[in-house]
């Protein structure tokens, strides 16, 4: 175990950090995916780590990866792919749904993906950013919920929070690239999203129907992990 209680051989990142380097969504990346050879062992580790997602790298040269929440396997997810692309300096990530292209641009790492690859979730607009801020927990109901409101519509600035509501111990997702992708696609415009406690996600639709999602990635610092 390392000093934040994670087994050796697993990198822990924070993805979509704010401008001050704080916040971001924790991500576990298992570089040697072969150490967990089947779905059962991978699901067990993801549940033990308790991050919203854990990535298993099956082929670092081709960018073949496998993504798990504490309770299920995912065909696609945003912050795990941004984080893994940054960590391994990848330009392509191979997923069952298709190839995800990645690029580095200064302090930001970007991925490009299709909205139809995102697992179903509800995008619910609130009347004001203050109403989003005021939520003390997941709103009643079932299914993955992304609540958002404009902070500055002209500038494309959004306040958002995400509630998986899937019973796996993750009450609120700090930063959610897949939902940002869906929102940018639905609104047809570039967005600068402040999610959770202060994470930042950028998203912009492209003419070919894909959407780019980008943000800052840092190795998780034990002191800042709860920041």
C-alpha positions in Angstrom: 0.0 0.0 0.0 1.1 3.6 -0.6 0.5 6.5 1.7 -3.1 7.0 0.5 -4.0 3.4 1.0 -3.8 2.2 -2.6 -2.1 -1.0 -3.6 1.2 -0.7 -5.5 1.1 -0.6 -9.3 -2.0 1.7 -9.3 -1.6 5.4 -10.2 -4.2 7.7 -8.6 -5.0 10.9 -10.5 -7.3 13.9 -10.1 -9.0 14.7 -13.4 -10.7 18.0 -14.3 -8.9 20.0 -11.6 -9.8 23.6 -11.1 -7.6 26.5 -12.1 -5.9 26.5 -8.7 -5.1 22.8 -9.0 -7.6 21.7 -6.5 -10.6 19.3 -6.7 -11.0 17.1 -9.7 -12.4 13.6 -9.8 -10.2 10.8 -8.4 -9.2 8.1 -10.8 -7.3 4.8 -10.3 -5.3 3.6 -13.3 -4.0 0.0 -13.3 -1.1 0.1 -15.8 -0.7 -3.7 -15.8 -4.2 -4.8 -16.6 -3.1 -8.4 -16.9 -2.7 -8.5 -13.1 -6.5 -8.5 -13.0 -7.3 -11.0 -15.8 -11.0 -11.2 -15.6 -14.1 -9.1 -15.1 -14.7 -10.4 -11.6 -11.2 -9.5 -10.3 -11.4 -6.1 -11.9 -14.9 -5.4 -10.5 -13.6 -6.4 -7.0 -10.7 -4.0 -7.2 -12.8 -1.2 -8.4 -15.2 -1.8 -5.5 -12.4 -1.9 -3.0 -10.8 1.3 -4.3 -14.1 3.1 -4.2 -13.3 5.7 -6.9 -16.0 6.7 -9.2 -14.0 4.9 -12.0 -11.0 2.7 -12.2 -9.2 2.0 -15.5 -7.4 -1.2 -16.4 -4.8 -0.8 -19.2 -4.7 -3.9 -21.4 -2.4 -2.6 -24.1 -0.6 0.7 -23.4 0.8 0.9 -27.0 -2.6 0.6 -28.7 -4.4 2.4 -25.8 -6.7 -0.5 -25.1 -8.5 0.1 -21.8 -11.3 -1.2 -19.7 -13.4 1.0 -17.3 -15.2 0.1 -14.1 -17.2 1.9 -11.5 -17.5 0.3 -8.0 -20.6 -1.6 -9.3 -20.4 -2.1 -13.1 -18.3 -2.1 -16.2 -18.7 0.9 -18.5 -18.4 1.0 -22.3 -17.3 4.7 -22.2 -16.6 7.4 -19.6 -15.0 10.8 -19.8 -12.8 11.5 -16.9 -11.1 8.0 -17.0 -10.1 8.5 -20.6 -8.8 12.1 -20.1 -6.8 10.9 -17.1 -5.4 7.8 -18.9 -4.5 9.8 -22.0 -2.6 12.3 -19.9 -0.8 9.6 -17.8 0.3 7.4 -20.7 0.7 10.2 -23.3 -1.7 8.5 -25.6 -3.2 9.8 -28.9 -5.8 7.0 -29.3 -7.7 4.9 -26.8 -9.4 1.7 -27.9 -12.8 1.0 -26.4 -15.6 -1.5 -27.4 -17.6 1.5 -28.7 -14.8 2.8 -30.9 -11.6 4.7 -30.9 -11.3 7.9 -28.8 -8.7 10.4 -30.0 -6.8 12.4 -27.5 -4.5 15.5 -27.6 -2.5 17.7 -25.3 -2.8 21.4 -25.4 -0.8 23.2 -22.7 -2.2 22.4 -19.3 -5.3 20.7 -20.8 -5.8 17.2 -22.0 -8.6 16.6 -24.5 -10.5 13.6 -25.8 -12.9 13.5 -28.8 -15.9 11.1 -28.7 -19.4 10.6 -29.9 -22.5 11.4 -27.8 -24.1 8.1 -28.6 -21.3 6.3 -26.8 -22.4 7.8 -23.5 -24.5 5.6 -21.2 -28.0 7.0 -20.6 -28.4 9.9 -18.2 -30.8 12.7 -17.6 -29.8 16.3 -18.1 -32.0 18.6 -16.0 -31.8 22.4 -16.2 -32.3 24.4 -13.1 -33.4 28.0 -13.0 -30.3 29.4 -11.4 -26.8 28.4 -10.3 -27.8 29.1 -6.7 -30.4 26.3 -6.9 -27.8 23.9 -8.1 -25.5 25.0 -5.2 -28.3 24.5 -2.7 -28.7 20.8 -3.3 -27.7 18.9 -0.2 -27.7 15.5 -1.9 -29.2 13.6 -4.8 -32.7 14.7 -5.8 -35.4 12.0 -5.4 -35.6 9.5 -8.2 -33.7 6.8 -9.9 -31.1 6.9 -12.7 -28.1 9.0 -13.5 -28.9 12.7 -13.1 -26.9 15.8 -14.2 -28.3 19.0 -12.9 -27.1 22.3 -14.4 -27.8 26.0 -14.7 -26.3 28.9 -16.5 -23.8 31.1 -14.6 -23.3 33.2 -17.7 -25.1 32.1 -20.8 -23.5 34.5 -23.1 -20.1 33.3 -22.1 -21.1 29.6 -22.0 -20.4 29.3 -18.3 -22.3 26.5 -16.6 -22.7 25.4 -12.9 -23.4 21.6 -12.7 -23.6 18.7 -10.2 -23.9 15.0 -11.0 -25.7 12.3 -9.1 -25.2 8.7 -10.3 -28.1 7.3 -8.1 -26.9 3.7 -8.8 -26.5 2.4 -5.2 -22.7 1.8 -5.4 -21.6 4.3 -2.7 -20.9 7.2 -5.0 -23.6 9.8 -4.0 -22.2 12.6 -6.1 -19.7 12.6 -8.9 -17.2 15.4 -8.6 -16.4 15.8 -12.3 -18.2 14.1 -15.2 -16.7 14.3 -18.7 -19.4 12.1 -20.3 -22.3 14.3 -19.0 -20.4 17.5 -20.1 -20.1 15.9 -23.6 -23.8 15.3 -23.7 -24.7 18.8 -22.5 -22.4 20.5 -25.1 -23.9 18.3 -27.8 -27.5 19.1 -26.7 -26.8 22.8 -26.6 -24.7 22.9 -29.7 -22.0 25.2 -28.2 -18.8 25.3 -26.3 -19.1 25.2 -22.5 -17.0 26.0 -19.5 -18.4 23.9 -16.7 -17.8 24.3 -13.0 -18.9 21.0 -11.4 -18.9 19.6 -7.8 -16.8 21.6 -5.3 -14.8 23.4 -8.0 -13.7 21.1 -10.8 -13.5 22.6 -14.3 -14.5 20.8 -17.5 -14.3 22.3 -21.0 -16.4 20.9 -23.9 -17.0 21.9 -27.5 -18.9 20.2 -30.3 -17.2 19.6 -33.7 -18.8 19.6 -37.2 -18.4 15.8 -37.6 -20.8 15.2 -34.7 -18.1 14.4 -32.1 -17.5 16.5 -29.0 -14.2 17.4 -27.4 -13.9 17.3 -23.7 -10.9 18.6 -21.8 -9.4 19.5 -18.5 -6.4 19.5 -16.2 -5.0 16.3 -14.8 -2.7 15.9 -11.8 -1.2 13.1 -9.8 -3.2 12.9 -6.6 -1.5 14.5 -3.7 -2.4 13.0 -0.3 -2.7 16.5 1.2 -4.9 17.8 -1.5 -7.0 14.7 -2.1 -9.9 16.1 0.0 -9.4 19.7 -1.2 
